[in-house]
């Protein structure tokens, strides 16, 4: 509740001005009773003035609920009328002049939101002129003084002052929150355990205290458009038809933040010169209503590195021009975060590539050369065997030569891959495991066979590599610790899982079976 109060008081003068206006109107009614209530001749006039004060109060508060373009057209007129009323009270009614000065603060705040900071200079000049005019006019002094009314007016003036202090404090807190949020976002870098789009949706939704937050995005190398949607139930991926995607992305102008309401076909935005204007976009508001539901919200464009998209934030803001500036600052913070993120990502990939190239050079200069020399010596030893060598000895040496040759081919294949294997590349798991079994047989001089439950198993290259590592590790343990001489590898695929079992026959010892936990999500990433 405190966060919502801070948002309402600090983001725009609407709530603070409404409370201060009611307090001023009550004080004005009491002052009218003191001035005109004692004379029966002015009874009818006093009633008309009271009715006029309340009508002015209700209309002034109700104009905040008007949607563009009527709200944008009438708001300057209400501000001008408020300025005339409060300046007149300052000149003619001394008991209410402090309360009127407090309300002029909210008038200046509203005018600066609507017309920029230049409006504050104009209001300052008008206030100076009003104080100068007090020397030429006699103030409206009441004939009788009622101490209770004077104390009540002073109390209401204090209420207005407290609203000014609370609004200023809330504005400062809101500004500091935005600064802290931006600094924390820049410090994240690559340290988050979820997708980039989901992370952005969660961060923006938390900052804006929004009903919902949606990010419609795409990458430079991907033609598909995605939508991450976050609300009270969490962040999830939405699948949108092409018509709705076109309605949400084809926005003109593209870079400018705007406010929208599903009750109005108009958008509120600022031009490049900083002037508020409204644009008709009935198709966009209809699409927002169909996809995200009714209500108000803000939207801004995001583009940095490989990512581009648009954020839609459901907020209860009214037509506050200050929210457009806030969205612009959030947009700048997100763009800076994305630029740092993609910079660190490119730097990490470059570092890994350089490390891989260095490792490739070291392996090529040491391991591969050693294996080549070992193969030459084996071939020489085979050809130099005496005539009395047994066939078993010749077969053992040839098996060692085949092992060295297979290991050379495996290392060359690894070194030729300058980039990591894409997880989206599909391979035949049966063929990969069969090749792995032949390599294990050569490596440990045992009988390693493959028992396929299914002949056709297509998985990602990353999953196939994980399966191969698991089988080689378990086979090594079976040979070293159980003295296994015969190993049978059974593999099957059930739904989205890969089931692997290894059965070894250690000879004189009792045979036992080793089961490997299933690998889930075999068509995506292994777990």
C-alpha positions as CSV (number, residue, x, y, z in Angstrom):
1,X,0.0,0.0,0.0
2,X,2.9,2.3,0.8
3,X,4.5,1.6,-2.6
4,X,1.2,2.5,-4.4
5,X,0.9,5.7,-2.4
6,X,4.5,6.7,-3.2
7,X,3.8,5.9,-6.9
8,X,0.7,8.1,-7.0
9,X,2.1,11.0,-5.0
10,X,5.5,11.1,-6.6
11,X,4.6,10.3,-10.2
12,X,2.1,13.0,-10.8
13,X,0.3,15.8,-8.9
14,X,-3.1,14.3,-9.5
15,X,-3.7,12.7,-6.0
16,X,-1.9,15.4,-4.0
17,X,-3.7,18.2,-5.9
18,X,-7.1,16.5,-5.4
19,X,-6.6,16.3,-1.6
20,X,-5.3,19.8,-1.4
21,X,-8.2,21.1,-3.5
22,X,-10.8,19.5,-1.3
23,X,-9.0,21.0,1.8
24,X,-8.9,24.4,0.2
25,X,-12.6,24.2,-0.8
26,X,-13.6,23.3,2.8
27,X,-11.5,26.2,4.1
28,X,-13.1,28.6,1.5
29,X,-16.7,27.5,2.5
30,X,-15.9,28.2,6.2
31,X,-14.4,31.6,5.3
32,X,-17.5,32.4,3.2
33,X,-19.8,31.6,6.2
34,X,-17.7,33.9,8.3
35,X,-17.8,36.8,5.8
36,X,-21.3,36.5,4.4
37,X,-23.2,34.3,6.9
38,X,-23.9,37.0,9.4
39,X,-25.8,39.2,7.1
40,X,-29.2,38.1,5.8
41,X,-28.8,40.3,2.8
42,X,-25.9,38.1,1.5
43,X,-27.4,34.8,2.4
44,X,-28.4,34.0,-1.2
45,X,-25.1,35.2,-2.5
46,X,-23.2,33.0,0.0
47,X,-25.2,29.9,-1.2
48,X,-24.3,30.6,-4.8
49,X,-20.7,31.1,-4.0
50,X,-20.6,27.8,-2.0
51,X,-22.2,26.0,-4.9
52,X,-19.8,27.5,-7.3
53,X,-16.8,26.4,-5.2
54,X,-18.0,22.8,-5.0
55,X,-18.8,22.7,-8.7
56,X,-15.3,24.0,-9.5
57,X,-13.8,21.4,-7.2
58,X,-15.7,18.4,-8.7
59,X,-15.1,19.5,-12.3
60,X,-11.4,20.1,-11.6
61,X,-11.0,16.6,-10.2
62,X,-13.2,15.0,-12.9
63,X,-11.1,16.4,-15.7
64,X,-8.3,13.9,-14.9
65,X,-10.6,11.0,-16.0
66,X,-11.2,12.5,-19.5
67,X,-9.4,10.6,-22.3
68,X,-7.6,12.3,-25.3
69,X,-8.2,14.3,-27.2
70,X,-10.8,16.0,-24.9
71,X,-8.7,15.7,-21.8
72,X,-5.7,17.2,-23.5
73,X,-7.8,20.1,-24.8
74,X,-9.5,20.9,-21.6
75,X,-6.6,20.5,-19.2
76,X,-4.9,23.8,-20.1
77,X,-8.2,25.6,-19.7
78,X,-8.6,24.2,-16.2
79,X,-5.0,25.1,-15.3
80,X,-5.6,28.7,-16.4
81,X,-8.8,28.9,-14.5
82,X,-7.1,27.5,-11.3
83,X,-4.3,30.0,-11.7
84,X,-6.9,32.9,-11.8
85,X,-8.8,31.6,-8.8
86,X,-5.8,31.1,-6.6
87,X,-4.2,34.5,-7.6
88,X,-7.5,36.2,-6.9
89,X,-7.7,34.6,-3.4
90,X,-4.1,35.7,-2.7
91,X,-4.9,39.3,-3.6
92,X,-8.3,39.7,-2.0
93,X,-8.6,37.1,0.9
94,X,-5.7,37.2,3.4
95,X,-6.9,34.2,5.6
96,X,-6.7,31.9,2.6
97,X,-3.6,33.2,0.9
98,X,-1.2,30.6,2.4
99,X,-3.5,27.7,1.4
100,X,-3.8,29.3,-2.1
101,X,0.0,29.4,-2.3
102,X,0.2,25.7,-1.5
103,X,-2.3,24.9,-4.2
104,X,-0.3,27.0,-6.7
105,X,2.5,24.6,-6.1
106,X,0.4,21.8,-7.6
107,X,-0.7,24.1,-10.4
108,X,3.0,24.7,-11.3
109,X,3.7,21.0,-11.1
110,X,0.8,20.2,-13.4
111,X,1.8,23.0,-15.8
112,X,5.4,21.8,-16.0
113,X,4.2,18.3,-16.8
114,X,2.0,19.6,-19.6
115,X,4.0,22.5,-21.0
116,X,7.5,22.0,-19.7
117,X,9.6,23.9,-17.2
118,X,9.0,27.2,-19.0
119,X,5.5,27.2,-17.5
120,X,7.0,27.6,-14.0
121,X,8.6,30.9,-15.1
122,X,5.3,32.2,-16.4
123,X,3.5,31.2,-13.1
124,X,6.3,32.9,-11.1
125,X,5.8,36.2,-13.0
126,X,2.0,36.0,-12.5
127,X,2.6,35.5,-8.7
128,X,4.9,38.5,-8.5
129,X,2.3,40.6,-10.3
130,X,-0.3,39.4,-7.9
131,X,1.7,40.5,-4.9
132,X,2.4,43.8,-6.5
133,X,-1.3,44.3,-7.1
134,X,-2.1,43.8,-3.4
135,X,-0.8,47.4,-2.8
136,X,-3.5,48.8,-5.0
137,X,-6.5,46.8,-3.7
138,X,-8.0,46.5,-0.3
139,X,-8.2,42.9,0.9
140,X,-11.6,41.4,1.6
141,X,-11.7,41.5,5.5
142,X,-14.5,39.8,7.4
143,X,-16.5,41.9,9.9
144,X,-16.3,39.3,12.6
145,X,-13.7,36.7,13.5
146,X,-14.5,33.2,14.7
147,X,-11.5,31.7,16.4
148,X,-12.7,28.1,15.7
149,X,-12.9,28.8,12.0
150,X,-9.5,30.5,12.0
151,X,-8.0,27.4,13.7
152,X,-9.7,25.1,11.3
153,X,-8.5,27.1,8.3
154,X,-5.0,26.9,9.7
155,X,-5.3,23.2,10.2
156,X,-6.4,22.7,6.6
157,X,-3.5,24.9,5.4
158,X,-1.2,22.5,7.3
159,X,-2.8,19.6,5.6
160,X,-2.0,21.2,2.2
161,X,1.6,21.8,3.4
162,X,1.9,18.2,4.4
163,X,0.6,17.1,1.0
164,X,3.3,19.2,-0.6
165,X,6.0,17.7,1.6
166,X,4.7,14.2,1.0
167,X,4.6,14.7,-2.8
168,X,8.1,16.1,-2.8
169,X,9.4,13.2,-0.7
170,X,7.6,10.6,-2.8
171,X,9.0,12.1,-6.0
172,X,12.5,12.0,-4.5
173,X,11.9,8.3,-3.4
174,X,10.6,7.4,-6.8
175,X,13.5,9.1,-8.5
176,X,16.0,7.3,-6.3
177,X,14.3,3.9,-6.9
178,X,14.7,4.4,-10.6
179,X,18.4,5.3,-10.2
180,X,19.0,2.3,-8.0
181,X,17.1,0.0,-10.4
182,X,19.2,1.2,-13.3
183,X,22.4,0.8,-11.4
184,X,21.5,-2.7,-10.3
185,X,20.5,-3.6,-13.8
186,X,23.8,-2.5,-15.2
187,X,25.6,-4.7,-12.6
188,X,23.8,-7.9,-13.6
189,X,25.8,-8.5,-16.8
190,X,25.4,-12.2,-17.6
191,X,24.5,-13.3,-14.1
192,X,20.9,-14.5,-14.4
193,X,19.6,-18.0,-14.6
194,X,16.7,-17.5,-17.0
195,X,16.0,-16.2,-20.5
196,X,16.8,-12.5,-21.3
197,X,13.3,-11.6,-22.2
198,X,11.8,-13.2,-19.0
199,X,14.4,-11.4,-16.9
200,X,13.4,-8.0,-18.5
201,X,9.7,-8.6,-17.9
202,X,10.2,-9.5,-14.3
203,X,12.5,-6.5,-13.6
204,X,10.2,-3.9,-15.3
205,X,7.0,-5.4,-13.7
206,X,8.6,-5.1,-10.3
207,X,9.7,-1.5,-10.8
208,X,6.4,-0.3,-12.2
209,X,4.2,-2.3,-9.8
210,X,2.2,-3.2,-12.9
211,X,-0.9,-5.4,-13.4
212,X,0.8,-7.1,-16.3
213,X,4.0,-6.7,-18.4
214,X,4.5,-8.1,-21.9
215,X,7.5,-8.1,-24.1
216,X,7.0,-8.7,-27.8
217,X,10.4,-9.3,-29.3
218,X,12.5,-10.8,-32.0
219,X,16.2,-11.2,-32.9
220,X,18.2,-10.2,-35.9
221,X,18.8,-13.8,-37.1
222,X,15.3,-15.1,-36.2
223,X,12.2,-14.1,-38.2
224,X,9.9,-15.5,-35.5
225,X,8.3,-13.0,-33.0
226,X,7.9,-14.1,-29.4
227,X,5.9,-12.8,-26.5
228,X,6.8,-13.0,-22.8
229,X,3.8,-12.2,-20.6
230,X,4.0,-11.7,-16.9
231,X,1.2,-11.1,-14.3
232,X,0.4,-12.2,-10.8
233,X,0.6,-15.8,-11.9
234,X,4.2,-15.5,-13.1
235,X,6.0,-15.1,-16.5
236,X,5.1,-17.4,-19.4
237,X,5.4,-17.6,-23.1
238,X,2.4,-16.6,-25.2
239,X,1.7,-17.8,-28.7
240,X,0.1,-15.0,-30.7
241,X,-1.4,-15.2,-34.2
242,X,0.3,-13.2,-36.9
243,X,-2.5,-10.6,-37.1
244,X,-2.1,-9.7,-33.4
245,X,1.7,-9.7,-33.7
246,X,1.4,-7.2,-36.6
247,X,-1.0,-5.1,-34.6
248,X,1.4,-4.9,-31.6
249,X,4.7,-4.3,-33.5
250,X,3.7,-2.0,-36.4
251,X,3.5,1.1,-34.3
252,X,4.2,4.6,-35.6
253,X,6.3,6.4,-34.4
254,X,8.3,3.4,-33.4
255,X,10.8,4.9,-30.9
256,X,8.5,7.2,-28.9
257,X,7.0,5.9,-25.7
258,X,3.2,6.3,-25.5
259,X,0.3,5.9,-23.1
260,X,-2.8,3.9,-24.2
261,X,-6.2,3.1,-22.9
262,X,-8.5,0.4,-24.2
263,X,-11.4,2.8,-23.7
264,X,-10.0,5.3,-26.2
265,X,-8.6,4.9,-29.7
266,X,-6.0,7.6,-29.0
267,X,-2.4,7.4,-27.9
268,X,-0.7,10.0,-25.8
269,X,3.0,10.7,-26.8
270,X,5.6,13.4,-27.1
271,X,7.0,14.6,-30.3
272,X,10.8,15.0,-30.9
273,X,10.4,18.6,-29.8
274,X,8.9,17.5,-26.5
275,X,5.3,18.6,-27.3
276,X,2.5,16.4,-26.1
277,X,0.2,15.2,-28.9
278,X,-2.3,12.4,-29.4
279,X,-2.4,9.9,-32.3
280,X,-5.3,7.9,-33.4
281,X,-4.5,4.1,-33.3
282,X,-7.8,2.2,-33.0
283,X,-6.3,-1.0,-34.4
284,X,-3.5,-1.0,-31.8
285,X,-5.8,-0.4,-28.8
286,X,-8.2,-3.1,-30.0
287,X,-5.3,-5.6,-30.3
288,X,-4.1,-4.6,-26.8
289,X,-7.6,-5.2,-25.4
290,X,-7.9,-8.6,-27.1
291,X,-4.4,-9.8,-26.0
292,X,-3.9,-8.2,-22.6
293,X,-7.4,-7.3,-21.5
294,X,-9.0,-3.9,-20.8
295,X,-7.3,-1.1,-18.9
296,X,-4.6,1.5,-19.3
297,X,-0.9,1.2,-19.8
298,X,2.4,2.5,-21.2
299,X,4.6,1.1,-24.0
300,X,8.1,1.8,-25.2
301,X,10.5,0.4,-27.8
302,X,13.7,-1.6,-27.0
303,X,16.5,-2.2,-29.4
304,X,20.1,-3.2,-28.6
305,X,22.5,-5.8,-30.0
306,X,20.6,-8.7,-31.5
307,X,17.3,-8.0,-29.7
308,X,14.5,-5.6,-30.6
309,X,10.9,-5.5,-29.4
310,X,8.3,-3.5,-27.5
311,X,7.3,-3.6,-23.8
312,X,3.6,-3.2,-22.8
313,X,3.1,-2.3,-19.1
314,X,-0.4,-2.3,-17.6
315,X,-0.5,0.6,-15.0
316,X,-3.2,2.7,-13.4
317,X,-1.7,6.1,-14.3
318,X,-4.3,8.2,-15.9
319,X,-3.0,10.4,-18.7
320,X,0.2,11.5,-16.9
321,X,2.8,13.2,-19.1
322,X,5.4,12.5,-16.3
323,X,4.9,8.8,-17.0
324,X,6.2,9.3,-20.5
325,X,9.4,10.8,-19.2
326,X,9.7,7.9,-16.7
327,X,9.2,5.3,-19.5
328,X,11.9,7.1,-21.5
329,X,14.4,6.8,-18.6
330,X,13.5,3.1,-18.2
331,X,14.0,2.6,-21.9
332,X,17.4,4.2,-21.7
333,X,18.4,2.0,-18.8
334,X,17.3,-1.1,-20.6
335,X,19.1,-0.2,-23.7
336,X,22.3,0.4,-21.7
337,X,21.9,-2.9,-19.9
338,X,21.4,-4.8,-23.2
339,X,24.4,-3.1,-24.8
340,X,26.6,-4.3,-21.8
341,X,25.0,-7.7,-21.9
342,X,25.7,-8.3,-25.5
343,X,29.2,-6.8,-25.1
344,X,30.0,-9.3,-22.3
345,X,28.4,-12.1,-24.3
346,X,30.6,-11.3,-27.3
347,X,33.7,-10.9,-25.1
348,X,33.0,-14.3,-23.5
349,X,32.5,-16.1,-26.8
350,X,35.7,-14.4,-28.1
351,X,37.6,-15.5,-25.0
352,X,36.4,-19.1,-25.3
353,X,37.3,-19.1,-29.0
354,X,40.8,-17.9,-28.3
355,X,41.2,-20.4,-25.5
356,X,39.9,-23.1,-27.8
357,X,42.4,-22.1,-30.5
358,X,45.2,-22.1,-28.0
359,X,44.2,-25.5,-26.8
360,X,44.0,-26.7,-30.4
361,X,47.5,-25.6,-31.1
362,X,48.8,-27.2,-27.9
363,X,47.0,-30.5,-28.7
364,X,48.2,-30.4,-32.3
365,X,51.8,-29.7,-31.3
366,X,52.0,-32.3,-28.4
367,X,49.3,-34.9,-28.3
368,X,48.7,-35.4,-32.0
369,X,52.4,-35.4,-32.7
370,X,52.9,-38.0,-29.9
371,X,50.1,-40.2,-31.3
372,X,51.5,-39.9,-34.8
373,X,55.0,-41.0,-33.5
374,X,53.4,-43.8,-31.5
375,X,51.5,-45.0,-34.6
376,X,54.7,-45.0,-36.7
377,X,56.5,-47.0,-34.1
378,X,53.7,-49.5,-33.9
379,X,53.6,-50.0,-37.6
380,X,57.4,-50.4,-37.6
381,X,57.2,-52.9,-34.8
382,X,54.5,-54.9,-36.7
383,X,56.6,-55.1,-39.8
384,X,59.7,-55.9,-37.8
385,X,58.2,-58.9,-36.0
386,X,60.2,-62.1,-36.3
387,X,58.7,-64.9,-38.2
388,X,58.1,-66.8,-35.0
389,X,55.6,-64.2,-33.6
390,X,52.2,-65.6,-32.6
391,X,49.0,-64.4,-34.3
392,X,47.8,-63.2,-30.9
393,X,50.8,-60.8,-30.6
394,X,50.2,-59.5,-34.1
395,X,46.5,-59.0,-33.5
396,X,47.3,-57.1,-30.2
397,X,49.7,-54.7,-31.9
398,X,47.2,-54.1,-34.8
399,X,44.5,-53.4,-32.3
400,X,46.7,-50.9,-30.6
401,X,47.4,-49.3,-34.0
402,X,43.6,-49.0,-34.7
403,X,43.1,-47.5,-31.3
404,X,45.7,-44.8,-31.9
405,X,44.3,-44.1,-35.4
406,X,40.8,-43.8,-33.9
407,X,42.0,-41.4,-31.2
408,X,43.8,-39.3,-33.8
409,X,40.6,-39.0,-35.9
410,X,38.6,-38.1,-32.8
411,X,41.0,-35.4,-31.8
412,X,41.2,-34.0,-35.3
413,X,37.4,-33.9,-35.4
414,X,37.4,-31.9,-32.1
415,X,40.0,-29.5,-33.3
416,X,38.2,-28.8,-36.5
417,X,35.2,-27.6,-34.7
418,X,36.1,-24.0,-34.0
419,X,32.6,-23.2,-32.7
420,X,30.5,-25.2,-30.2
421,X,28.1,-27.7,-31.8
422,X,24.6,-26.3,-32.0
423,X,22.1,-28.0,-29.7
424,X,19.6,-27.7,-32.6
425,X,21.6,-30.1,-34.8
426,X,20.0,-33.6,-34.9
427,X,22.0,-36.8,-35.1
428,X,21.3,-40.5,-35.2
429,X,21.9,-41.7,-31.6
430,X,22.2,-45.4,-32.6
431,X,25.1,-44.6,-35.0
432,X,26.9,-42.5,-32.5
433,X,26.6,-45.1,-29.7
434,X,27.7,-47.9,-32.1
435,X,30.8,-45.9,-33.0
436,X,31.4,-45.3,-29.2
437,X,31.2,-49.1,-28.5
438,X,33.8,-49.8,-31.2
439,X,36.1,-47.2,-29.7
440,X,35.6,-48.7,-26.2
441,X,36.4,-52.2,-27.5
442,X,39.7,-50.9,-29.0
443,X,40.5,-48.8,-26.0
444,X,40.2,-51.5,-23.3
445,X,40.7,-54.6,-25.5
446,X,37.3,-56.0,-24.6
447,X,34.1,-57.1,-26.3
448,X,31.7,-54.2,-26.3
449,X,28.4,-54.6,-28.2
450,X,25.3,-52.5,-28.7
451,X,21.8,-53.8,-28.1
452,X,19.3,-51.4,-29.7
453,X,15.6,-51.6,-28.5
454,X,14.7,-49.0,-31.1
455,X,16.5,-48.5,-34.5
456,X,15.5,-44.9,-35.1
457,X,16.5,-42.4,-32.4
458,X,17.1,-38.8,-33.4
459,X,18.4,-36.5,-30.7
460,X,20.4,-33.3,-30.6
461,X,24.2,-33.4,-31.0
462,X,24.7,-32.2,-27.4
463,X,22.5,-35.0,-26.0
464,X,24.4,-37.6,-28.1
465,X,27.7,-36.3,-26.7
466,X,26.4,-36.6,-23.1
467,X,25.3,-40.1,-23.8
468,X,28.7,-41.0,-25.2
469,X,30.5,-39.6,-22.1
470,X,28.2,-41.5,-19.7
471,X,28.8,-44.8,-21.5
472,X,32.6,-44.4,-21.7
473,X,32.8,-43.5,-18.0
474,X,30.7,-46.5,-16.9
475,X,32.6,-48.8,-19.2
476,X,35.9,-47.6,-17.8
477,X,34.7,-48.3,-14.2
478,X,33.5,-51.7,-15.2
479,X,36.8,-52.7,-16.7
480,X,39.0,-51.2,-13.9
481,X,37.0,-52.2,-10.9
482,X,35.1,-55.3,-12.0
483,X,37.7,-56.7,-14.5
484,X,34.9,-56.9,-17.1
485,X,35.7,-58.5,-20.5
486,X,32.3,-58.4,-22.2
487,X,30.0,-55.4,-22.0
488,X,26.5,-55.1,-23.6
489,X,25.1,-51.6,-23.9
490,X,21.3,-51.3,-24.1
491,X,19.6,-48.1,-25.1
492,X,16.0,-47.0,-25.6
493,X,13.9,-43.9,-25.9
494,X,10.7,-43.5,-24.0
495,X,8.7,-40.3,-24.6
496,X,11.2,-37.5,-23.8
497,X,13.7,-39.7,-21.9
498,X,16.7,-41.9,-22.9
499,X,17.1,-45.1,-20.9
500,X,20.6,-46.6,-20.8
501,X,21.7,-49.9,-19.2
502,X,25.2,-51.6,-19.3
503,X,25.6,-55.3,-18.5
504,X,29.0,-56.7,-18.0
505,X,30.3,-60.3,-17.8
506,X,33.5,-60.3,-15.6
507,X,34.2,-64.0,-16.2
508,X,34.7,-65.9,-12.9
509,X,32.9,-63.3,-10.9
510,X,29.1,-63.0,-10.7
511,X,27.7,-60.8,-13.5
512,X,26.0,-57.6,-12.5
513,X,24.2,-54.8,-14.3
514,X,24.8,-51.1,-14.1
515,X,21.9,-48.7,-14.9
516,X,22.5,-45.1,-15.8
517,X,19.8,-42.6,-14.8
518,X,17.6,-41.5,-17.7
519,X,18.5,-38.4,-19.6
520,X,15.4,-36.2,-19.9
521,X,14.5,-33.8,-22.7
522,X,16.6,-35.7,-25.2
523,X,15.6,-33.5,-28.1
524,X,16.7,-30.4,-26.3
525,X,19.2,-29.9,-23.5
526,X,20.4,-32.9,-21.4
527,X,19.9,-32.9,-17.7
